Amino acid sequence: MLCVVAAVPAAYFLRDLLPVRGRGHLVPLPEYWPFLIFTLLLWVVTTWFFRVYESFRTRSVWPEIGRIAKALVAMALVHIAAIFLVRLHQDISRLFFVTYFALTFAALAGNRVVLRRVARSVRRNGHNLRVFAVIGSGDLAREVVQTVEEHPEWGLQFAGHILDAQGAGNQPKPSPELVLGTVSQLGQILDDNVIDEVIFAVPRERLPHIEGAFRLCQEQGANARVCLDLFHVAGSHVALGEMDGLPMLAFTRAPTDEVALLFKRAFDVVASAVAVLLLSPLFVATAIAVKLDSPGPVFFSQTRVGKNGRPFKMLKFRSMHIDAEERLDSLRTQNEVSGPVFKMRNDPRVTRVGRFIRRTSLDELPQFLNVLSGEMSIVGPRPPVPSEVRQYQRWQRRRLSVKPGITCTWQVSGRSDVSFDQWMKLDLEYIDTWSLWGDIQICFRTVPAVLLSRGAH
């Protein structure tokens, strides 16, 4: 809170020093007190929501700074909403507003980095320690102890193993000096030793049999952690949640950051609305050209497969004759790409105007309406038709785990010049490495790809 408070006069005087227009309209500093009080109240709420003050002892600094950034962005958005909706802070300089949040983030992030360095230095010197014991002696238990020993900056001190005699089997026993006793003696062990935390590192089939030991830790005030050895799924995000008090573990390989996904949806709505508004003359001109070129409707509505297999009607400007679907089977032998997708460079079903709007990607413009309705996103894997999905290999279906998009890595990598398997791998790589900045980069790369008609048939 000191950082949040101190950033107000710092931003005020920095803004006053900048040689910009409107400098004379800077209101006196005492009038910023309502802004500061509102900010402090928001800080309490947003830091609770984004869990800024959780323990980060065993994690890197980046998740900690990331949560601070999310909290500040949320605060800024609430301030902006208050300015536009109820005219709160309307006299505050916009440059001050930006400067304030930049300085606040720098102060808070710097504060966390310095405190973390100090804390870790103190822990390496044997202070601020937490003593833990491990129930189990197998590979999982040894991996826990080894991991902690490799990070002395965590300040975790190993007290010893507590053996699960019935589940030990053929597992090697640790040295006698590292054994505190057995699970049946846990109560006495907690009485006789200073133990802050007990880590359960036993095979999953033994977990139901040591529930009493877990409850005993709770009764005697020792923190208990369960080292989960359920499944080894490479690349999955693991989250702990609940259903009306029933604990649940969630495994997913799709993006899960709710705040980032919220910003992605906000970007989709704003960008699509602006595109429809600014490109409306192009919409009208394309529609007229399609109608005059060949008989049939202006729009082509086709069933496509969306997120997790949801069907929806995708809109395009019609680029083929109205009997295109009926003629498809007779052209299957002339398919020029591998896999279930049909691509043909000189497709006889395409109209004259259709060739132009395909080459320039004008046929895709109505999909901004699909984005506004929430069926698609600006950036995401291209939505397939159901017949293609039925031919997918198992590993290829994961591309359906996110909302489909107008453009994606495939669009800016050559489109029809890219093989089907490579196309699928590009989509999966996009999902695994997704970020908002990555979406913005793809949008910028799409512009020259469209203008140069790279890989368009």
N, C-alpha and C positions, 0 to 999 in steps of 0.2 A: 504493500500500500504506500510505503514511502516513495517507491519508484513512481507509482501512479501519480502521487501528489507532486513530487519534485519535477515531473515532466511538464507541468502546466506553466510555471514561470520560465523554465528553460525554453519551451516552445514559443512562449510569448516574446521573450527578448530576442530569440533567434529570428522570429518572424519580423520583429521591429527593425532588425539590422539589414534585412534583405531589401535590395533596391528594386522593388516591384510596384506595380500600379496599385492604387487603393491603400497605400500605406497610411494615409491620413485617416482612413475609416476604422483603424484598429481601436476597439473600445478599451477603456481603462481595465487594468488587470483585476481590480476587485470585482468587476462584473462577471468574471469567469467562475465565481464560486458556485453558482447553480450547476454549471457544466461539470465542475469537479465533484460535487456531491452526487450528481446523477451517475457519473462515471464510477465512483467508488461503490455505489449500490449495484451497478451492473457488474463490476469486477467480482463482487461476492457471488452473484448468481452464476455468471459464466464460468468462473473457476470451479465452482461446485459441479456444474453441468459437464465440463470437459475434464474434470478430475485432475486439475493442475497440481493439487497438493497431496497426491498419493506418494507412496514411497517409491523412489527410483534407484534404490541402493544397488540392485543387480542389473540395471538396464543402462543403455548408453544415454548420452545427453540429448540426442536428437528427438526421441519421443517426448521428452520433457519440454524442449523448446517448441516442438510442433504443437503441443497442447496450449502453450502460451499464445502462439500465433493464432490458433483457432479461436481462443477466448477473445483476443483483441479484435479479430475480424468480426466476430459476433457483436461485440460492443460497438464497433464502428457502424455496423449495419443498423443496429437499434437507434443509435444517434441520428443517422441519416433519415430513418423512418420518422423519428420524432421531429426532425426539422421540417420534413415535407407534410406530415399529417397534422401536427398540432403547433407548428411554427416555433418549436422550442429551439433555442440557441440560434435563431435566424440571423442575429447580428454578429455571430462569430465568423472570423475570417476563414475561408476554405483552406488557405495555405497554412494557417495555424492548426486547423483540424488535421491535415495530413502530417504536418511536422510533429504534432503532439503524439500521434499514434506511432510514428516512426521512432521518435525518441523513447517512448514508453517501451516499445518492443526491444530496442537496443539496451535499455537499462535493465529490463527484466531478464533478458537472455544473458547479458553480461553478468548480472547478479547470480544467476543459477550456475553459470560456468565457473565463476570464482568460488562460490560456496562449495560446489562439487569438488573442485581441485583441493580446497582446504580440507574438506571432510575426508577425501580419499588419502591425503597425506597423513592426517591424524590417524586414520585406521591402519595404515601401513606401519605406523609406529606403536601399534598395540593399544590404541584408545578407541572408544566408541564401538566396542565389539559386541557382537551377538553370538551366543554359543548355541550350537545346534547338534542334535544327535540324529542318526539315520537308522531307521528300522529296516533291516535287511542286510544281506552281505553278498548278494549276487552281482552280476555285471552292472545292473542299473544302479545299485547302491554305490559301487565303486566309481561309476561315472559321475555321480553326484558329488562325491568327495573330491575327485580329481578336478572337476570343473571349478569348485570353490577354491581349491588350492592354487589354481592358475590365476585367480583374481584376488590377491590380497587386499586390493583397494575396496573390496566389498565389506571388509570388516567382519567376516564370518569365521568363527573359530570352531573347529571340529572337536566334539567331546568324545565321540566313539560310536560304535555300532551297537544296536539292540537287536539281538538275533531272534528271528522268527523260527523257532526250533522245528515246528511241524512242517513248515514250508521250505526248509533249508534244502532237503533232498541231497543232491550231489554237489551243491554249491560249495566252493572253497571257503573255509572259515578264516577270518582275519586274525592278525596277531592278537594274543590274549590281552596285551596292554591296551588294545583298541576296542575291547569288548566291555560294554557296561553291564550286560546281563541279557535276559530274554524278555520277550513281550509280556510273559506272565508276571515279570518282576517290575513292570513299567512304573507302577505307583511308587514303589520304594526307590527306584532310580531317580524319579523326579523329586522325591523328598531329599535324597542324599547329594544331588548334584545341581549346580547352577546350569539350567538348560532353558534357553529362551524359546527354542523352536524345535519341533520334531518333524523330520521329513520321512514320510512313508515311501520307501522305494522297494516294493515287493512285487512279485508277479501278479498280474491282474486277477488270476484265479484265486489268489489268497486274500484279496481285499474284503470280501464279505466275512471272512473268518477273523479279521482283526478290527472289526467295527468297535468292539469294546475298548480296545487300546485308543482308538481315535476319540471316543467319548471321554475316556480317562484324561486325555490331554486337555480337553475342553473344561472338565471339572476342576483340574488343578492349575488352570491359567496358562498353560504352555501353548503357544501357537502351533498349529498343525498344518502341514502341507502334504499333499499327495502327489507324488511324481508319477504322472500318467504314462503308462506304457501300453496304450490301447492299440493304436495303429501307427504305422510308419508311412505317411502319405507325403511325399516330397512336394514342396511348394505350396502346401495348403496353409491358409490362415486359420488359426484356432482361436475361438472366442468362447468365453464362459457366460452363460445366460441362464434364464429360468422361465418356466411356464407355471405361473401361479404358485411359486414356491418350490416347484420341482426343478432341481438343477439340471442344466443341459450343457453339453459341449457341442459347439458348432464347428464343422470343418468346411471350408470353402476355398476355391481357387479364383473366385470372381472378386472384383473390388468390393470392399466392405466399409470404407470410410464414409459414414453418413454425411458428414459436413461437405467433404469433397464432392460426393455424388449430388448433394443439394445444389452446390454451385454449378455443377455440370448441367443439371436440369434448368437452373436459372439462365445459364448461358444459352441453352437450347431454345428456351422460350423467347428470350430477348432477340437473339440472332435471327431466329426464324421469322418473328414478327417484323423485324427491320427488313429482312430480305424480301418478304412478301410485299411490304409497302414500297420499297425502293424499286423492286423489279416488276411491279405491276404492269408498266407499259410493255415490258418484255413478255410477260405472261399473255397479255392480250394479243400482241403481234404473233407469238408462237401459236396461240390457239386459232387465230384467223388463218395462218399458213397451213396448219394441219387440216382444218376444215375444207379449205379450197383445194388442197392437193389430192384428196381421196375421200370417197364416201365413208361415213362412219362417225362415231363419237370423237370428241376432242381428247378426252381422257381415256386412258387404259387402266382399268382397275383389275389387279391380279392378287390372288391369295398368296401371301408370303408367310414365312414362319418367323415369329419374333422371339422375344426372350423366353427361354425355357420351353419352347415349343408352342407358344401362343400364336394362333393364326390371326392375321389381320389383312385388310385390303390396302395394298400399296398403290399409290397413284403415280402415274407417269403421263406425259403427253404421248398420245398414240403415235408410234413410229412405224407400225406395220399395217398391212391390209387386214380387214376385219376377219378374214378366214385364216389368220396366221396359226392359231392353235391347231386347227384341223389339218394343216399341211405339215406340222412339225414331224410327225412319224415318218413321212416319206423322205425327210431330209436327214434323219438320224445318221445314216452312213457317211454323211459329209461333215460330220462334227470335226472341228480342227483342234480341240483341246481334249486332254485326258480327264477322266473322272466323270461324275454325273452331270456336269454343267454342259449345256449346248452353246457353242460359239461357232459362227461361220462368217468369214470375212465378207463374202459377197452373197449374203442371204437374200434370196429372191423375194422374200415376204416383206422386206423393208421398202417403204415408199421413198420418193425422191426427197421430200422434206424430212422424212424419217432419218435418212442417212446424214443429213446436215445436223439435225438436232441431237443425234446420237454422238456424232463426232465432236460437237461442241458441248455435250452434256446438258443441253437445254431441256431434254426430255425428263431430266431428274428434278426440275424445279418444283413440280407439285408435291414432292415429298416433304417440302417444308411444312405442308399442312399435316402430314403424318407426324412430324416432329412436334408441332403445336398440340396435337391431340394426345401425345405421350406414347404413341406406338413405336416411334423411332427416335434416334438422337442425331445430332449433327455428325458426330464421329462415332463409328462403331463398325463391326463387321457387316458386310452387305447382307440383306435378308434373302435367304434362299427360298425356292418354291418347294412345296411339300414333296414332290417326286424326287428332288435332289436329296432331301434330308433322309428319305427312306433308303437311299443308297450309301449314306455316310458310313464310314468305318467308326468303330466305337470311339476312338480318340478324337475324331473330327467333330463329334456332337458337342464338345465343350465350347465351341465357338457360339453356341446358342445360349450360353450362361449370362450374357450381357445383352443389353438392348441393341438392336441393329441400327446402323447408321447410314447416312448419305455418302460419307467418305470414310476411308480408313487407310491403313498402310498399303493395302493392295492397290487402292486407287492411285497412289502416288509412286508406285513401284512398277508401273507398266501395264496394269490391268490385264487385258487379254494376252499380253506377251508373257505373263507369269503362269507357270504350270499350276494345276489344281492343287497338288500336294504342297507346293511352295506357298500358294495362296492360303491354304488352311494353316500352315505353320506361321505365316505372318500374322494372321488373326489371333492365334493362340499366344504369340509373343506380345501382341498388343494388350491382350487381357492380363497376362502375367506381369507386365511392366506398366500398367495404366497409371497415368497421372494427368492432372489438369493441364500442366505445361506441355505434356506430350500431345494432348488433343489440340492445343493451340498451334503447336509446330506442324501437325498434320494439316490443319486448316490453311496455314501459310503455304505449305508445299502443294496443296491441292490446286491453288490458283494457277501456277505455271503448268502443272500437269494438264489442266483443262484447256488452257490457252494453246498449248502445243499439241493437244489431242493425243497425248502419249498413250499408246495401247488401246485407243478407242476404236471399236468396230461399229 
